[in-house]
Each structure stands twice: as C-alpha cells, then as structure tokens.
Amino acid sequence: MSSTPTYDLGFLGGGQLARMSIQAAQRMGLRCLSLDPGADSPASQIAPSVQGGLDNPEKIAEVLRQCGRVTLENEFIRVADIREACSLAGVDEDRIVPGLGALGTIQDKLIQRQAYERAGVPSPKAVAIEGDAQAAIEQIGFPMVLKARFGGYDGKGTRYARTPEELASHRDLWGKGGWLAEQFVPFRRELAVMVFVGEAGRGCFPTMETVQENHVCDLVYPCDADGSAVALAAVEAVGGKGLFGVELFELEDGRILVNEMAPRPHNTGHYSLDWGGVSQFEQHVRLVLDLPLGEAHGLPVCMANLLGQTGAGDYRQGLRAALAEPGVHVHWYGKAEAKAGRKMGHLNAVGEDVVARAVRARKAFYAAWT
C-alpha cells in the first residue's frame, strides 16, 4: 500500500450529503472518492466513485485502501461490515469518522436511549418490546411510540399506539423483534442543532426550529430557544467525534429533550450553505481530516426542502421561478428521477423575513416545475 493515499477523503454513500461534502472538500483542493450502489449517484457526478453495495465489505475495503480518511453519508452501514472491511484493507479503525463505537450506539435506537439515560441527558424513556408487550405497556403506558431499533428515518419504522388494540394491530411488525416502545412526547415544537466534536475543539451551530410534513423535514429556520447544551451532552454521551445532527423536542414548559441524532451532515443544517459562515459540509470535512474548525455563525436563513412532485417536468423552469425571489439560493442534487416525496433539492432564503420568502419561492418553484 502506498504511503500516500490516492484520495484525501472517502465517503461511504453517494447521495446528496456526500455530494455537498465533496463540493466543500474540492474547494479546498482535496481529492474525494465515494462508494454507492448506483452508477449515476449525486456524488459520482462530481467526483470519482466505486460502484458497489454499502453492505459489501470488499467494496468498503476498496475505498479504505485508497483514502486517507473515510466517513459516512448515512448511519445504517453495519459496524460489523465496516470492521471486516478494515481487516480486509489492513487499516486501523481510527481511519473512519465517526468512531465505530459511537456509530454502533447510534445505530440501535434503544442503546442510544440508554446511553442518554446513563449520562443524565433528558430524552423520552424507551424499552424493548418483547413477548406479548405487557412489560412495555406497564413501563411506558399509552399513548406510546413504536420504533424499529435499526434503520428507520423520515418516519419509516415508526408507528403510534394509543390503545392496547392499536398496539395489537401492529403486532406483525413488533412481534418479530427488534422494536422498542417509547414515551409519547406532547412537544410544543421540534428543534435541531448541528454539533461538532474534534481534535481542534467542540461546539454547536445555532439552534433551529424545524417543521415536519408527513415525517419529512419541510422547513428549517432560526428560533429563540437554545438547545446547544442538551445537544452537545447527547453527542458526548455516545462518545461521538465528528459532525452530528441532533433532533430535539421542546416542551410547553421550555424543557428540551433529545429525540434522535445522526453522525453526519443533516437536512436541518443545509441552511448553513448560504449563511456566510462555515457550512456544515465544510465543517464535516475539517473534522474528518483534523483541520482547524470554522466559526459556526452567520446570517438568518430559512431552508425549504424541494420534494419530487407528480407530473414534474424540467426542474430548470422551477429554478428560474424560485430565483426571481431576492436572496434565494437553490441547491439541486442531480437525482435521476423525481419520485413524489423524494428529496430532490432545497432552497435557502437569506436575510429578512426569511420564512415567508422561502415559502413563496418554493411555491413558485413547484408551480413552474409541474
């Protein structure tokens, strides 16, 4: 193996998060490689890639051999597969950020909750659903949230049970094992914080308010609450190093609880691409490569996701319409098919009255696109 890797940075996954991270790295002159099952992924359109499954240790090892450091686009790649790949490639596990210990804790939502509890980080109580679920009923009560312990996101792998009958109606899911029951939280609003922990320091991007539609992030904008202390404590509870998106619940009395976290750039941090300070993607690159960190502050921004629409045509028509709104920036991910509800891009409105302008620009985009 050459003493100098061919690429500075490798990404396991080739979607939009890898694409925007690679763009940040390329501005600094860094060389990047991604792994993705698809031949025309968002990342592979702008940088070299390896085509292969994210569950294939041989393909992961191929990336490890060629890259000085490697990071993840999503947290669902099995730790066992990554460990096997490290062995195949003959490299140390510390080449990967985040560390595999933290990744393993985050991948299992129950173990994640237990880590918060041990550290005294406020979060909803959760227990495994086992047998006839009677123990879960006694410890959690109704209403409860049912979650797959592994792999769920954007509402996938989540159900609600308000009564014993509703719980029983979901038995085909939880009866097979691998599910947890969690306290239902009557939150006032949802918040999010991007947390960074590295050799050069640790800290947080500003706390943002998030609005969800059908369990998918819809809008992200500045808020008057501060969830940074809770978010940073959550990352420290799992032994995290790198960049983390931490989702929070704010209760009516002002208390803040941790919902979940992701050890990577996050949809709720996309606003930082246009706020004038370091973006979450550049910070991610800096963290993985142990470079000095950027200052995480900037102008007010509202991010609005652009989702696939039935009957969508040429997105450039939408682009033209959205950019007619002053202070709006559009980021398109280059995905081949605009499936309804799929994240195809996002727009950021910067400056004054950002929420109204982002909503107005998105409405114009959709009207022209369809």
C-alpha positions as CSV (number, residue, x, y, z in Angstrom):
1,M,0.0,0.0,0.0
2,S,1.3,3.4,-0.9
3,S,2.3,5.7,2.0
4,T,0.3,8.5,0.4
5,P,-3.3,7.5,-0.4
6,T,-4.7,8.4,-3.7
7,Y,-7.6,10.3,-2.2
8,D,-7.8,12.5,0.9
9,L,-11.3,11.6,1.8
10,G,-13.7,8.8,1.1
11,F,-17.5,8.6,1.6
12,L,-19.5,5.5,2.2
13,G,-22.6,6.5,0.3
14,G,-23.0,8.7,-2.8
15,G,-26.2,10.7,-2.2
16,Q,-26.7,14.5,-1.8
17,L,-24.9,14.7,1.6
18,A,-21.8,13.2,0.1
19,R,-22.1,15.4,-2.9
20,M,-22.3,18.6,-0.9
21,S,-19.5,17.5,1.4
22,I,-17.3,16.7,-1.6
23,Q,-18.1,20.1,-3.1
24,A,-16.8,21.7,0.1
25,A,-13.7,19.5,0.1
26,Q,-13.0,20.2,-3.6
27,R,-13.0,24.0,-2.9
28,M,-10.0,23.3,-0.6
29,G,-8.3,21.3,-3.3
30,L,-8.9,17.9,-1.6
31,R,-9.4,14.7,-3.6
32,C,-12.5,12.6,-2.8
33,L,-13.9,9.2,-3.6
34,S,-17.4,7.8,-2.9
35,L,-19.0,4.3,-2.7
36,D,-22.6,3.9,-4.0
37,P,-24.7,1.2,-5.5
38,G,-25.9,3.4,-8.3
39,A,-23.9,4.2,-11.4
40,D,-25.1,7.9,-11.6
41,S,-25.4,9.0,-8.0
42,P,-25.3,12.6,-6.9
43,A,-21.7,12.3,-5.7
44,S,-20.4,10.3,-8.6
45,Q,-21.5,13.2,-11.0
46,I,-18.8,15.4,-9.5
47,A,-16.0,13.1,-8.3
48,P,-14.7,9.5,-8.8
49,S,-16.6,6.7,-7.3
50,V,-16.7,3.0,-6.6
51,Q,-19.9,1.2,-7.6
52,G,-21.0,-1.3,-5.1
53,G,-23.2,-2.1,-2.2
54,L,-22.9,-0.4,1.2
55,D,-23.3,-3.8,2.8
56,N,-20.3,-5.3,0.8
57,P,-17.1,-5.4,3.0
58,E,-15.0,-5.9,-0.1
59,K,-16.2,-2.7,-1.7
60,I,-15.9,-0.8,1.5
61,A,-12.3,-2.1,1.8
62,E,-11.6,-0.8,-1.7
63,V,-12.5,2.7,-0.6
64,L,-10.4,2.3,2.6
65,R,-7.3,1.3,0.7
66,Q,-7.4,4.4,-1.4
67,C,-8.4,7.1,1.1
68,G,-6.5,8.7,4.0
69,R,-9.7,9.2,6.0
70,V,-13.2,7.8,5.4
71,T,-16.6,9.0,6.7
72,L,-20.3,8.1,6.3
73,E,-23.2,9.6,4.4
74,N,-25.7,7.6,6.5
75,E,-25.5,5.7,9.8
76,F,-27.1,2.5,8.6
77,I,-23.9,0.7,7.3
78,R,-23.4,-2.2,9.7
79,V,-20.5,-1.8,12.1
80,A,-19.6,-5.5,11.5
81,D,-19.3,-4.9,7.8
82,I,-17.0,-1.9,8.3
83,R,-14.8,-3.8,10.8
84,E,-14.5,-6.6,8.3
85,A,-13.6,-4.1,5.6
86,C,-10.9,-2.6,7.8
87,S,-9.4,-6.1,8.3
88,L,-9.5,-6.8,4.5
89,A,-7.9,-3.5,3.8
90,G,-5.3,-3.8,6.5
91,V,-6.1,-0.4,8.0
92,D,-6.9,0.8,11.5
93,E,-10.5,1.6,12.5
94,D,-9.5,5.1,13.5
95,R,-9.3,5.9,9.8
96,I,-13.1,6.2,10.0
97,V,-15.1,9.1,11.4
98,P,-17.3,8.8,13.5
99,G,-15.7,6.1,15.6
100,L,-17.3,2.7,15.3
101,G,-18.2,2.6,19.0
102,A,-20.3,5.7,18.7
103,L,-21.8,4.5,15.4
104,G,-22.8,1.2,16.9
105,T,-24.5,3.0,19.8
106,I,-26.4,5.3,17.4
107,Q,-27.5,2.5,15.1
108,D,-29.6,0.8,17.8
109,K,-32.1,3.4,19.0
110,L,-32.7,1.6,22.2
111,I,-28.9,1.5,23.1
112,Q,-28.8,5.2,22.1
113,R,-31.6,6.0,24.5
114,Q,-29.9,4.0,27.3
115,A,-26.7,6.0,26.7
116,Y,-28.6,9.2,27.2
117,E,-30.2,7.9,30.4
118,R,-26.8,6.8,31.8
119,A,-25.4,10.3,31.1
120,G,-28.4,12.1,32.5
121,V,-29.3,13.6,29.1
122,P,-33.1,14.3,29.0
123,S,-34.9,12.1,26.5
124,P,-38.1,10.0,26.3
125,K,-38.0,6.7,28.2
126,A,-37.7,3.6,25.9
127,V,-37.8,-0.1,26.5
128,A,-37.6,-3.1,24.2
129,I,-40.9,-4.7,23.1
130,E,-40.7,-8.4,24.0
131,G,-43.1,-11.3,24.2
132,D,-46.7,-10.1,24.4
133,A,-45.5,-6.5,25.0
134,Q,-47.1,-6.5,28.5
135,A,-43.8,-5.3,30.2
136,A,-43.6,-2.4,27.7
137,I,-47.2,-1.4,28.4
138,E,-46.5,-1.4,32.1
139,Q,-43.4,0.7,31.8
140,I,-44.4,3.1,29.1
141,G,-48.2,3.2,29.1
142,F,-50.4,4.8,26.4
143,P,-50.1,6.6,24.2
144,M,-46.7,5.2,23.1
145,V,-44.4,5.5,20.1
146,L,-43.3,2.3,18.4
147,K,-39.9,2.4,16.6
148,A,-37.7,-0.1,14.8
149,R,-34.5,-0.2,16.7
150,F,-32.5,-0.3,13.5
151,G,-32.7,1.6,10.2
152,G,-35.7,3.9,10.5
153,Y,-35.7,7.5,9.2
154,D,-38.1,10.2,8.0
155,G,-41.0,8.4,9.7
156,K,-40.1,5.0,8.3
157,G,-40.1,2.4,11.0
158,T,-42.3,4.5,13.3
159,R,-45.9,3.8,14.4
160,Y,-48.1,5.1,17.2
161,A,-50.2,3.1,19.6
162,R,-52.9,5.0,21.7
163,T,-54.7,1.9,23.0
164,P,-54.0,-1.8,23.5
165,E,-56.0,-2.5,20.4
166,E,-53.9,-0.2,18.3
167,L,-50.7,-1.8,19.7
168,A,-52.1,-5.2,18.8
169,S,-52.8,-4.1,15.3
170,H,-49.0,-3.5,14.8
171,R,-48.1,-7.0,16.0
172,D,-47.0,-8.0,12.5
173,L,-44.1,-5.5,12.9
174,W,-43.0,-5.6,16.6
175,G,-43.9,-9.3,17.1
176,K,-40.8,-10.3,15.0
177,G,-38.5,-8.5,17.5
178,G,-36.2,-5.5,17.0
179,W,-38.7,-2.9,18.1
180,L,-38.9,-0.5,21.1
181,A,-41.7,1.3,22.9
182,E,-41.1,4.9,23.7
183,Q,-42.9,7.6,25.7
184,F,-45.1,9.8,23.6
185,V,-43.9,13.4,24.0
186,P,-46.5,16.2,23.7
187,F,-43.9,18.7,22.4
188,R,-44.5,22.3,21.6
189,R,-42.1,22.3,18.7
190,E,-39.2,20.5,17.2
191,L,-35.7,21.9,17.2
192,A,-32.4,20.8,15.7
193,V,-28.7,21.5,16.4
194,M,-25.6,20.6,14.4
195,V,-22.9,19.6,16.9
196,F,-19.2,19.3,16.1
197,V,-16.6,17.5,18.2
198,G,-13.0,17.2,17.1
199,E,-9.3,17.5,18.0
200,A,-9.5,21.2,17.4
201,G,-12.5,21.8,19.6
202,R,-16.2,21.3,20.0
203,G,-19.3,23.4,19.8
204,C,-22.6,23.9,18.1
205,F,-24.3,25.6,15.2
206,P,-27.3,27.8,16.2
207,T,-30.5,26.1,17.4
208,M,-33.0,25.9,14.6
209,E,-36.8,25.3,14.6
210,T,-37.9,22.6,12.2
211,V,-41.3,21.9,10.7
212,Q,-42.1,18.3,9.6
213,E,-44.7,17.3,6.9
214,N,-45.5,13.6,6.7
215,H,-42.5,12.9,8.9
216,V,-40.2,14.6,6.4
217,C,-38.4,17.9,7.2
218,D,-40.2,20.7,5.4
219,L,-38.8,24.0,6.8
220,V,-35.8,25.0,9.0
221,Y,-35.4,28.5,10.4
222,P,-33.8,30.3,13.3
223,C,-35.6,30.2,16.7
224,D,-35.4,31.8,20.1
225,A,-34.6,28.7,22.1
226,D,-31.1,27.3,22.8
227,G,-30.8,23.5,22.7
228,S,-27.0,23.5,22.3
229,A,-26.1,22.3,25.8
230,V,-28.5,19.3,25.6
231,A,-27.4,18.5,22.0
232,L,-23.7,18.6,22.9
233,A,-24.3,16.5,26.0
234,A,-26.1,13.9,23.8
235,V,-23.1,13.6,21.4
236,E,-20.7,13.3,24.4
237,A,-23.0,10.6,25.9
238,V,-22.4,8.3,22.9
239,G,-18.6,9.1,22.7
240,G,-19.1,10.9,19.4
241,K,-16.4,12.5,17.3
242,G,-17.2,14.5,14.1
243,L,-20.4,16.2,13.0
244,F,-23.8,15.3,14.4
245,G,-27.3,16.4,13.6
246,V,-29.3,16.3,16.9
247,E,-33.1,16.5,16.8
248,L,-34.8,17.8,19.8
249,F,-38.3,18.2,21.4
250,E,-39.2,21.5,23.2
251,L,-42.0,21.0,25.7
252,E,-44.6,23.6,26.7
253,D,-42.6,24.4,29.9
254,G,-39.4,25.1,28.0
255,R,-37.6,21.8,28.8
256,I,-35.7,20.3,25.9
257,L,-35.4,16.5,25.2
258,V,-33.3,14.7,22.7
259,N,-35.2,12.9,20.0
260,E,-32.5,11.3,17.8
261,M,-29.2,12.0,16.3
262,A,-27.3,11.3,13.1
263,P,-23.5,11.1,12.9
264,R,-23.2,13.1,9.7
265,P,-24.4,16.3,7.9
266,H,-28.1,16.6,8.3
267,N,-31.1,18.1,6.4
268,T,-31.5,20.6,9.3
269,G,-28.1,22.0,8.6
270,H,-28.5,22.8,4.9
271,Y,-29.2,26.5,5.7
272,S,-25.5,26.9,6.5
273,L,-24.6,26.7,2.8
274,D,-25.7,30.3,2.4
275,W,-25.4,32.0,5.7
276,G,-21.9,33.4,5.2
277,G,-20.2,31.4,7.9
278,V,-18.7,27.9,7.6
279,S,-21.2,25.4,6.2
280,Q,-22.0,22.1,7.9
281,F,-20.3,20.3,5.0
282,E,-17.0,22.2,5.2
283,Q,-17.0,21.7,9.0
284,H,-17.6,18.0,8.4
285,V,-14.6,17.8,6.1
286,R,-12.5,19.8,8.6
287,L,-13.5,17.4,11.4
288,V,-12.8,14.2,9.5
289,L,-9.3,15.5,8.4
290,D,-8.4,17.1,11.8
291,L,-8.2,20.6,10.2
292,P,-8.8,23.8,12.2
293,L,-12.5,24.4,12.6
294,G,-14.6,27.2,11.2
295,E,-16.7,29.7,13.2
296,A,-20.3,28.5,13.3
297,H,-22.3,31.7,12.9
298,G,-23.9,33.6,10.1
299,L,-27.0,35.5,8.7
300,P,-30.6,34.3,9.3
301,V,-31.6,31.7,6.7
302,C,-34.7,29.6,6.1
303,M,-34.3,26.3,4.3
304,A,-37.2,24.7,2.4
305,N,-36.9,21.2,1.0
306,L,-37.8,20.7,-2.6
307,L,-39.5,17.3,-3.0
308,G,-40.4,15.3,-6.1
309,Q,-43.8,16.1,-7.5
310,T,-46.3,14.2,-9.6
311,G,-46.1,15.5,-13.1
312,A,-42.8,17.2,-12.6
313,G,-41.1,18.5,-15.8
314,D,-37.8,20.3,-16.3
315,Y,-36.6,21.5,-12.9
316,R,-34.9,24.5,-14.6
317,Q,-38.3,26.1,-15.0
318,G,-38.7,25.9,-11.3
319,L,-35.2,27.2,-10.8
320,R,-36.0,30.2,-12.9
321,A,-39.1,30.9,-10.9
322,A,-37.6,30.5,-7.4
323,L,-34.6,32.7,-8.2
324,A,-36.9,35.6,-9.1
325,E,-37.3,35.9,-5.3
326,P,-34.4,38.1,-4.0
327,G,-32.0,36.5,-1.6
328,V,-32.9,32.9,-2.6
329,H,-30.4,30.2,-3.5
330,V,-31.3,26.8,-5.0
331,H,-29.3,23.6,-4.4
332,W,-30.2,20.8,-6.8
333,Y,-29.0,17.3,-6.1
334,G,-28.8,15.7,-9.6
335,K,-31.0,12.7,-8.8
336,A,-32.2,10.9,-11.9
337,E,-35.9,10.5,-11.0
338,A,-38.2,13.0,-9.3
339,K,-40.3,10.5,-7.4
340,A,-43.2,12.1,-5.4
341,G,-41.9,13.0,-2.0
342,R,-38.2,12.3,-2.7
343,K,-35.7,15.0,-1.6
344,M,-34.6,16.5,-4.9
345,G,-33.0,19.7,-3.6
346,H,-33.6,22.6,-1.3
347,L,-33.6,26.3,-1.4
348,N,-32.3,28.9,1.2
349,A,-33.8,32.3,1.7
350,V,-31.3,34.7,3.3
351,G,-31.8,38.0,5.2
352,E,-35.1,39.5,6.3
353,D,-38.5,37.8,6.6
354,V,-36.8,34.5,5.6
355,V,-39.7,32.1,6.3
356,A,-42.2,33.9,4.1
357,R,-39.7,34.4,1.3
358,A,-38.7,30.7,1.4
359,V,-42.3,29.5,1.3
360,R,-43.1,31.9,-1.5
361,A,-40.0,30.9,-3.6
362,R,-40.8,27.2,-3.2
363,K,-44.5,27.7,-4.2
364,A,-43.2,29.4,-7.3
365,F,-40.7,26.6,-8.0
366,Y,-43.4,23.9,-7.8
367,A,-45.9,25.9,-9.9
368,A,-43.3,26.3,-12.7
369,W,-41.9,22.7,-12.4
370,T,-45.3,21.0,-12.7
